[in-house]
Amino acid sequence: MLLSAERATESLSRHGRTRVALGFPNSYEIGMSNLGFQWVYRLLNREEDVACDRFFADEDGDLRGPRTLETDTPLGAYPLVAFSISWEMDYVNFLRLLPAARIPLERTARGEGDPPGKDVAVNEAYDGAGATYDLYHDVFGRDSIDDRGMPLVSTVHYQRSYDNAFWDGAQMVYGDGDGKIFQRFTKAVDVIGHELTHGVTQYEASLDYADQPGALNESFSDVFGSLVKQRTLGQTAERADWLIGAGLFTAAVRGAALRSMAAPGTAYDDPLIGKDPQPADMAHYVDTADDNGGVHINSGIPNRAFYLAAVAIGGFAWETAGKVWYVTLRDRLRPTSDFKAAAASTIAAAKELFGARGGVAKAVAAAWKRVGVV
């Protein structure tokens, strides 16, 4: 995924829980003189006056006069921020030399309950975060990412020509795309749901981001991203397109989406970006060191398992198959869980929720068998 922007940061808030911020790195001019120490710049939370993140250090001891400081730290993650200039030596912890100087906070683009503005990306991030919150809250009884009402903070217009969106461990970040391959990443509500679900996984199963656990991490994000889209559109499992990121590619790219849960390996085939590498079953599993062991590649296998189960069950996928996958993510998986563990856990969850001899458990078991995991 990619993006482009030159604006300062903007923020927004959804259900009292979302803030969206606009573009960084941010630059600040600071005056300093050379004292021969290592200068350290730390982002501060003004309320607690404690350091949240070190974002720049220079060891040359030769800093004089105004200097521009640039940081990739998503400042929108901290509602009230400042910076202090400090020095450190061996066995000395951050002696503050100067009082914290206030940094102007990013422009708030849209707060909870505010009407839509003129910035399409801000509106899309706002609505997508709300749709994701609503799915987790209304269907699964979960109160935000951490199940404790965590604010949903998002930054839009990240960097320039940035072709991605990501969850950074505390907030969402969206690129605008380069306009050649990708369009803005807020355009696809399933991408928003996908990335926010990485936050849910962080607080629940905390699946390792490598090999099969990493592929499951990606797959759970695709599952719930797709459910956000389906619920927003009011689609049944049979009517859904099961595409992830449809509409992100420009017209110059031969591709329908980033991934297809129904038919992994068919989402795109383009001379510039290549062919969709996802396998649809274990017979075509890709053993690779690239992509953290193929986390975005082999996720096609559990993706297809969910699709097969949801379509076999029928109706709205979030009501049945989605609940099975959610309980599995919340209660049963561990950081090192692999595909077989996910299969066993979803089958057990289906039996627990809908009966050991019921059609749901049978559909889930049959789906994992179809993709060759069991």
C-alpha positions in Angstrom: 0.0 0.0 0.0 1.2 3.6 -0.7 0.6 7.4 -0.1 1.5 11.2 -0.8 1.0 14.4 1.2 2.5 17.7 2.3 0.1 18.8 5.0 0.5 19.0 8.7 -1.3 16.5 10.8 -5.1 16.4 11.3 -7.1 14.4 13.8 -10.6 13.0 14.3 -12.7 11.2 16.8 -15.4 8.6 16.5 -17.8 7.5 19.3 -15.6 9.6 21.5 -12.9 7.1 20.6 -11.4 8.2 17.3 -9.0 10.9 16.2 -7.6 11.2 12.8 -4.4 13.2 12.2 -2.8 14.6 8.9 0.7 13.9 7.6 4.2 13.7 8.9 7.2 13.7 9.3 6.8 17.0 11.1 9.6 19.5 11.2 10.4 21.9 14.1 13.1 24.5 14.4 14.9 24.5 17.7 17.7 26.7 19.0 20.6 25.1 20.9 24.2 25.5 21.7 27.0 23.0 21.8 27.7 21.7 25.3 29.7 18.7 24.1 27.1 16.2 25.2 24.7 13.9 23.3 21.5 15.7 22.6 18.3 13.6 23.0 14.9 14.7 22.0 11.9 13.0 23.7 8.2 13.3 23.0 6.4 14.1 26.3 2.9 13.6 27.5 2.1 16.9 29.1 -0.4 15.6 31.6 2.0 13.2 33.2 5.2 15.0 32.2 6.9 11.7 31.4 8.7 10.7 28.2 6.6 8.7 25.8 9.1 8.2 23.0 12.6 9.1 22.0 12.6 10.2 18.5 16.0 11.8 17.7 19.5 11.6 19.0 22.7 13.1 17.7 26.1 12.0 19.1 28.4 14.4 17.3 28.3 17.1 20.1 28.4 19.8 17.4 24.9 21.1 17.3 24.8 24.9 17.0 22.0 27.3 16.3 18.6 26.5 14.7 18.2 23.0 13.5 15.3 21.2 11.9 14.1 18.1 13.7 12.2 15.6 11.7 10.4 12.6 13.1 8.2 9.7 11.9 6.7 9.4 15.4 2.9 9.7 14.9 2.3 12.7 17.2 -1.4 12.2 16.8 -1.1 9.3 19.3 -0.5 11.8 22.1 -3.3 14.2 22.8 -1.1 16.7 24.6 2.6 16.8 23.6 5.7 18.7 24.2 9.4 18.1 23.8 12.4 18.5 26.0 16.0 18.8 25.1 18.1 16.6 27.4 21.6 15.0 27.5 22.7 11.6 28.6 26.0 10.0 29.6 26.8 6.6 30.9 24.9 6.0 34.1 23.0 9.3 33.8 19.3 9.1 32.9 18.0 12.1 30.9 18.9 15.1 32.9 16.7 17.9 31.6 18.7 21.0 30.7 15.8 23.1 29.4 12.1 23.3 30.2 9.8 21.4 27.9 8.8 23.6 24.9 5.3 23.3 23.6 4.8 21.8 20.1 1.8 23.0 18.2 -0.6 19.9 18.0 -1.8 18.7 14.7 -4.9 20.3 13.3 -8.0 18.4 14.5 -9.8 17.6 11.3 -12.9 15.9 12.7 -14.0 15.1 16.2 -16.7 12.8 17.4 -20.1 14.0 16.3 -18.6 16.6 13.9 -20.2 16.9 10.5 -18.2 15.7 7.4 -15.6 18.1 6.1 -14.1 18.7 2.7 -11.2 16.3 3.1 -12.4 13.0 1.7 -9.7 11.0 3.4 -10.6 12.4 6.8 -14.2 11.5 6.2 -13.4 8.0 5.0 -11.1 7.3 8.0 -13.7 8.6 10.4 -16.5 6.5 8.9 -14.3 3.4 8.5 -13.1 3.6 12.1 -16.7 3.9 13.2 -17.9 1.0 11.1 -15.1 -1.1 12.6 -15.9 -0.1 16.1 -19.6 -0.8 15.5 -18.9 -4.3 14.3 -16.8 -5.2 17.3 -19.1 -3.5 19.7 -22.5 -4.4 18.4 -21.8 -8.0 17.2 -19.0 -9.2 19.5 -19.6 -7.0 22.6 -16.1 -5.5 22.4 -15.4 -2.0 23.5 -12.8 -0.8 21.0 -9.4 -2.2 20.2 -8.3 -3.1 23.7 -11.9 -3.8 25.0 -11.5 -0.9 27.4 -12.7 2.0 25.2 -9.3 2.8 23.6 -9.5 6.0 21.5 -9.3 5.2 17.8 -6.6 7.5 16.5 -5.9 7.8 12.8 -3.4 9.8 10.7 -4.1 10.5 7.0 -2.0 11.9 4.2 1.1 10.1 5.6 4.4 11.1 4.0 4.4 11.6 0.2 3.3 9.0 -2.3 3.1 6.4 0.4 1.6 3.2 -0.8 0.4 1.6 2.4 -1.7 1.7 5.5 -0.7 0.3 8.9 -1.4 -0.1 12.6 1.6 1.2 14.4 0.8 -0.3 17.8 -1.2 2.7 19.0 -3.0 4.2 16.1 -3.9 3.9 12.4 -1.8 5.5 9.6 -3.0 5.9 6.0 -1.1 6.8 2.8 -2.7 8.5 -0.2 -1.1 6.3 -2.8 1.3 7.3 -5.5 -1.5 7.8 -8.1 0.2 5.4 -10.5 -0.4 2.0 -8.8 -2.4 2.9 -5.7 -5.1 5.4 -4.8 -5.7 6.6 -1.2 -5.9 3.8 1.3 -8.8 5.2 3.2 -10.9 4.5 0.1 -11.4 0.8 1.1 -13.3 0.3 4.4 -12.1 -3.3 4.6 -8.5 -2.0 4.6 -9.5 0.2 7.6 -11.1 -2.8 9.3 -8.1 -5.0 8.5 -5.5 -2.6 10.0 -7.6 -1.9 13.1 -7.9 -5.7 13.6 -4.1 -5.9 13.9 -4.7 -3.9 17.1 -7.3 -6.4 18.3 -4.9 -9.2 17.6 -2.2 -7.3 19.5 -4.4 -7.2 22.6 -5.6 -10.8 22.3 -3.7 -13.7 20.6 -0.7 -11.5 19.9 0.2 -13.8 17.0 3.9 -13.7 16.1 4.4 -11.8 12.9 6.2 -14.5 11.0 5.5 -17.8 9.2 2.2 -19.4 9.9 1.4 -17.4 13.0 2.1 -14.3 11.0 -0.1 -15.5 8.1 -2.9 -16.1 10.6 -2.3 -12.6 11.9 -2.9 -11.3 8.4 -5.8 -13.6 7.8 -7.7 -12.6 10.9 -7.3 -9.0 9.8 -8.6 -9.8 6.3 -11.5 -11.7 7.8 -12.7 -8.9 10.0 -11.9 -6.3 7.4 -14.2 -8.1 5.0 -16.9 -8.4 7.7 -16.7 -4.7 8.3 -17.3 -4.1 4.6 -20.1 -6.7 4.3 -21.9 -5.3 7.3 -21.6 -1.8 6.0 -23.1 -2.9 2.7 -25.6 -5.2 4.2 -24.4 -8.2 2.2 -24.8 -11.9 2.9 -21.9 -14.3 2.5 -23.3 -15.4 -0.8 -23.5 -11.8 -2.2 -20.2 -10.5 -0.9 -17.3 -10.2 -3.3 -14.7 -11.4 -0.7 -12.1 -9.0 -2.2 -9.7 -7.1 0.1 -8.8 -3.6 -1.1 -11.1 -3.5 -4.1 -10.8 0.0 -5.7 -7.3 0.7 -4.4 -5.5 0.1 -7.7 -5.6 2.8 -10.3 -7.0 2.1 -13.8 -3.5 1.5 -15.0 -3.2 -1.8 -13.0 -4.7 -5.0 -14.1 -6.2 -6.1 -10.9 -9.4 -6.2 -8.9 -8.0 -5.9 -5.4 -5.1 -6.7 -3.2 -6.4 -10.2 -2.3 -9.3 -12.5 -2.9 -10.5 -14.6 0.0 -12.7 -16.7 -2.3 -10.0 -17.4 -4.9 -6.5 -16.6 -3.6 -4.0 -16.0 -6.3 -6.5 -14.3 -8.7 -6.7 -10.7 -7.3 -4.3 -9.2 -9.8 -2.0 -10.1 -12.7 -0.1 -7.0 -13.9 3.3 -6.5 -15.8 4.4 -3.9 -13.3 3.5 -5.5 -9.9 3.4 -9.1 -11.0 0.8 -11.8 -10.2 -1.0 -12.4 -7.0 1.2 -15.0 -5.2 -1.3 -16.4 -2.7 -2.0 -20.1 -2.6 -5.5 -21.4 -2.0 -4.5 -24.6 -0.2 -1.7 -26.4 1.6 -0.7 -28.2 -1.5 0.6 -24.9 -2.8 2.0 -23.5 0.4 4.9 -21.1 -0.2 8.0 -21.9 1.9 9.9 -18.6 1.8 12.0 -16.3 3.9 10.6 -13.3 2.2 7.7 -11.3 3.6 8.4 -12.6 7.1 8.0 -16.1 6.0 5.1 -15.3 3.6 2.7 -13.7 6.0 0.8 -11.9 3.2 1.2 -14.9 0.9 0.1 -17.9 2.8 -2.7 -16.0 4.5 -4.7 -17.0 1.4 -5.1 -20.5 2.9 -6.9 -19.6 6.2 -8.7 -16.8 4.3 -10.2 -19.3 1.9 -11.1 -21.5 4.9 -13.2 -18.7 6.4 -14.8 -17.9 3.1 -15.8 -21.6 2.5 -17.2 -21.9 6.1 -19.1 -18.6 5.8 -20.7 -19.4 2.5 -21.6 -23.0 3.6 -23.3 -21.6 6.7 -25.0 -18.8 4.7 -26.6 -15.6 5.9 -24.7 -12.7 7.3 -21.1 -13.9 7.9 -20.5 -11.8 10.9 -23.4 -13.4 12.8 -22.1 -16.9 12.8 -18.7 -17.6 11.2 -17.5 -14.2 12.4 -18.4 -15.0 16.0 -16.5 -18.3 15.8 -13.4 -16.6 14.5 -13.7 -13.8 17.0 -13.9 -16.2 20.0 -11.0 -18.1 18.6 -8.9 -15.0 18.3 -9.9 -13.7 21.8 -9.7 -16.9 23.8 -8.0 -19.8 22.1 -5.0 -18.8 20.0 -1.5 -18.1 21.3 1.5 -16.2 19.8 2.9 -19.3 18.1 -0.3 -20.9 16.9 -0.1 -22.4 13.4 -2.8 -23.3 10.9 -3.6 -26.6 12.5 -4.1 -24.9 15.9 -6.4 -22.4 14.2 -8.4 -25.1 12.6 -8.7 -27.1 15.8 -9.6 -23.9 17.7 -12.2 -22.7 15.3 -13.9 -26.1 15.2 -13.9 -26.2 19.0 -15.3 -22.7 19.2 -18.0 -23.6 16.7 -19.1 -26.6 18.8 -19.1 -24.5 21.9 -21.1 -21.7 20.4 -23.5 -23.5 18.1 -23.5 -27.2 19.2 -21.2 -30.1 18.7 -23.4 -31.8 16.1 -24.7 -28.7 14.4 -24.2 -27.5 10.9 -21.8 -24.7 11.9 -19.2 -27.0 13.3 -19.4 -29.3 10.3 -19.1 -26.4 7.9 -16.0 -25.1 9.7 -14.4 -28.5 9.8 -15.2 -29.1 6.1 -13.6 -25.7 5.2 -10.3 -26.5 6.8 -10.3 -29.9 5.2 -10.9 -28.3 1.7 -7.8 -26.2 2.1 -5.7 -29.2 3.3 -5.0 -28.1 6.8 -6.9 -31.0 8.4 
